[in-house]
Amino acid sequence: MSRPTRRQAIGFATGAAASIALVGTAATSPGAASAAPGKTEAPAPGPAPFDEVFQGRRIEGAPAAADAHAHGQAHAQGHAGNDAVYRVWIDGRELHVMQHGSSGWSSAINHYERFATPLDTARTAVASLKGAHVVPFDHTA
């Protein structure tokens, strides 16, 4: 039986070290099973509803269950898998907001910027509008 070459031995050792490091990292990650066995953690709640006046404009936001129409729009826009939508209004006119996974929120007004919450998104939209009204978003245009 032939002995392994130096290159094979180094490859095996490197692979083993990488595997151990990967297992160690997964075990110490914050999402690892830190709860007692048999108990599951509740999913993180979504953004809280808000209703405030910002720069003289009334901004409101709340999660809304996706009805058939809104759910169809969400699929058409590439947001498949969302069971709920979040709606934002500025002076009673809806501002289209989008969630980008864990990278944040954006709006039709500031679509190249990401914000931590829909409230931050709405406030920045109000500042960007500079007194203008929100124009309804038409996803079919």
C-alpha contacts under 8 A as a table, 3 or more apart, distances in Angstrom:
res1	aa1	res2	aa2	distance
4	P	8	Q	5.97
4	P	9	A	6.41
5	T	8	Q	5.20
5	T	9	A	6.30
6	R	9	A	5.11
6	R	10	I	6.19
7	R	10	I	5.24
7	R	11	G	6.13
8	Q	11	G	5.05
8	Q	12	F	6.13
9	A	12	F	5.13
9	A	13	A	6.17
10	I	13	A	5.10
10	I	14	T	6.03
11	G	14	T	5.18
11	G	15	G	6.10
12	F	15	G	5.18
12	F	16	A	6.16
13	A	16	A	5.15
13	A	17	A	6.15
14	T	17	A	5.15
14	T	18	A	6.13
15	G	18	A	5.14
15	G	19	S	6.17
16	A	19	S	5.12
16	A	20	I	6.25
17	A	20	I	5.17
17	A	21	A	6.15
18	A	21	A	5.08
18	A	22	L	6.09
19	S	22	L	5.11
19	S	23	V	6.21
20	I	23	V	5.21
20	I	24	G	6.09
21	A	24	G	5.07
21	A	25	T	6.10
22	L	25	T	5.16
22	L	26	A	6.24
23	V	26	A	5.20
23	V	27	A	6.20
24	G	27	A	5.17
24	G	28	T	6.36
25	T	28	T	5.33
25	T	29	S	6.12
26	A	29	S	5.32
26	A	32	A	6.89
27	A	32	A	5.95
28	T	32	A	6.61
29	S	32	A	5.42
30	P	34	S	7.99
31	G	34	S	7.66
33	A	36	A	7.90
35	A	39	K	6.43
35	A	40	T	7.09
35	A	41	E	7.37
36	A	39	K	5.70
46	G	63	P	7.95
47	P	62	A	7.99
47	P	63	P	7.63
47	P	117	T	6.68
47	P	118	P	7.24
48	A	62	A	6.96
48	A	63	P	7.84
49	P	60	E	7.55
49	P	61	G	5.33
49	P	62	A	4.30
49	P	63	P	6.82
50	F	59	I	7.74
50	F	60	E	5.48
50	F	61	G	5.21
50	F	62	A	6.62
50	F	119	L	7.19
51	D	58	R	7.25
51	D	59	I	5.80
51	D	60	E	4.32
51	D	61	G	6.55
52	E	58	R	5.76
52	E	59	I	5.55
52	E	60	E	6.56
53	V	56	G	5.87
53	V	57	R	5.32
53	V	58	R	4.34
53	V	59	I	6.05
54	F	57	R	5.26
54	F	58	R	6.31
54	F	59	I	6.94
54	F	123	R	6.82
54	F	126	V	7.68
55	Q	126	V	7.56
55	Q	127	A	7.72
57	R	90	I	6.74
57	R	91	D	6.10
57	R	126	V	7.35
58	R	90	I	5.76
58	R	91	D	5.06
58	R	92	G	7.79
59	I	88	V	7.22
59	I	89	W	5.66
59	I	90	I	4.59
59	I	91	D	6.33
59	I	92	G	7.96
59	I	122	A	6.92
59	I	123	R	7.84
60	E	88	V	5.59
60	E	89	W	5.15
60	E	90	I	6.59
61	G	86	Y	7.14
61	G	87	R	5.54
61	G	88	V	4.19
61	G	89	W	6.28
61	G	118	P	7.37
61	G	119	L	7.29
62	A	86	Y	5.81
62	A	87	R	5.64
62	A	88	V	6.72
63	P	84	A	6.88
63	P	85	V	5.87
63	P	86	Y	4.24
63	P	87	R	6.13
64	A	84	A	6.04
64	A	85	V	5.44
64	A	86	Y	5.75
64	A	87	R	6.70
65	A	83	D	7.18
65	A	84	A	4.82
65	A	85	V	6.27
66	A	69	H	7.77
66	A	70	A	5.58
66	A	71	H	5.28
66	A	83	D	6.32
66	A	84	A	4.96
66	A	85	V	5.80
67	D	70	A	5.40
67	D	71	H	5.82
68	A	71	H	5.11
68	A	72	G	6.02
69	H	72	G	5.15
69	H	73	Q	6.35
70	A	73	Q	5.01
70	A	74	A	6.15
70	A	85	V	7.86
71	H	74	A	4.98
71	H	75	H	6.35
71	H	83	D	7.91
72	G	75	H	5.22
72	G	76	A	6.21
73	Q	76	A	4.96
73	Q	77	Q	6.12
73	Q	139	H	7.61
74	A	77	Q	5.19
74	A	78	G	6.35
74	A	79	H	5.03
74	A	80	A	6.24
74	A	82	N	7.71
75	H	78	G	5.20
75	H	79	H	5.37
75	H	80	A	4.75
76	A	79	H	7.51
77	Q	139	H	7.93
79	H	82	N	6.45
82	N	85	V	7.08
86	Y	97	V	7.36
87	R	94	E	7.22
87	R	95	L	7.45
87	R	96	H	7.24
87	R	97	V	7.00
88	V	94	E	5.76
88	V	95	L	5.41
88	V	96	H	6.96
88	V	97	V	6.98
88	V	118	P	7.51
88	V	122	A	7.22
89	W	92	G	5.31
89	W	93	R	5.09
89	W	94	E	4.20
89	W	95	L	5.40
90	I	93	R	5.28
90	I	94	E	6.32
90	I	95	L	6.60
90	I	122	A	7.63
90	I	126	V	7.67
90	I	134	V	7.11
93	R	133	H	7.99
93	R	134	V	6.22
93	R	135	V	7.75
93	R	136	P	7.27
94	E	134	V	7.25
94	E	136	P	6.67
95	L	107	S	7.03
95	L	108	A	7.13
95	L	122	A	7.82
95	L	134	V	6.62
95	L	136	P	7.34
95	L	137	F	7.47
96	H	107	S	5.65
96	H	108	A	5.65
96	H	137	F	6.40
97	V	105	W	6.92
97	V	106	S	5.72
97	V	107	S	4.24
97	V	108	A	6.52
97	V	118	P	7.30
97	V	121	T	7.82
98	M	105	W	5.61
98	M	106	S	5.42
98	M	107	S	6.05
99	Q	104	G	5.98
99	Q	105	W	4.50
99	Q	106	S	6.64
100	H	103	S	5.55
100	H	104	G	5.39
100	H	105	W	5.82
100	H	106	S	7.67
101	G	104	G	6.51
103	S	114	R	6.94
103	S	116	A	7.86
104	G	114	R	5.26
104	G	115	F	5.19
104	G	116	A	5.03
104	G	117	T	6.80
105	W	114	R	5.23
105	W	115	F	5.00
105	W	116	A	6.27
105	W	117	T	6.19
105	W	118	P	6.22
105	W	121	T	6.66
106	S	110	N	6.09
106	S	111	H	5.21
106	S	112	Y	7.26
106	S	113	E	6.12
106	S	114	R	5.23
106	S	115	F	6.27
106	S	118	P	7.76
106	S	121	T	6.07
107	S	110	N	5.19
107	S	111	H	5.16
107	S	121	T	6.51
107	S	122	A	7.77
107	S	125	A	7.49
108	A	111	H	5.32
108	A	137	F	7.69
109	I	125	A	5.92
109	I	128	S	7.54
110	N	113	E	5.67
110	N	121	T	7.82
110	N	124	T	7.72
110	N	125	A	6.58
111	H	114	R	7.65
114	R	121	T	7.86
115	F	118	P	7.30
115	F	120	D	5.99
115	F	121	T	5.70
116	A	120	D	6.64
116	A	121	T	7.81
117	T	120	D	5.30
117	T	121	T	6.41
118	P	121	T	4.84
118	P	122	A	6.09
119	L	122	A	5.09
119	L	123	R	6.17
120	D	123	R	5.15
120	D	124	T	6.19
121	T	124	T	5.32
121	T	125	A	6.19
122	A	125	A	5.00
122	A	126	V	6.22
123	R	126	V	5.14
123	R	127	A	6.36
124	T	127	A	5.05
124	T	128	S	6.10
125	A	128	S	4.96
125	A	129	L	6.02
126	V	129	L	5.16
126	V	130	K	6.66
126	V	131	G	7.56
127	A	130	K	5.60
129	L	132	A	5.12
129	L	133	H	7.11
129	L	134	V	7.77
138	D	141	A	5.72
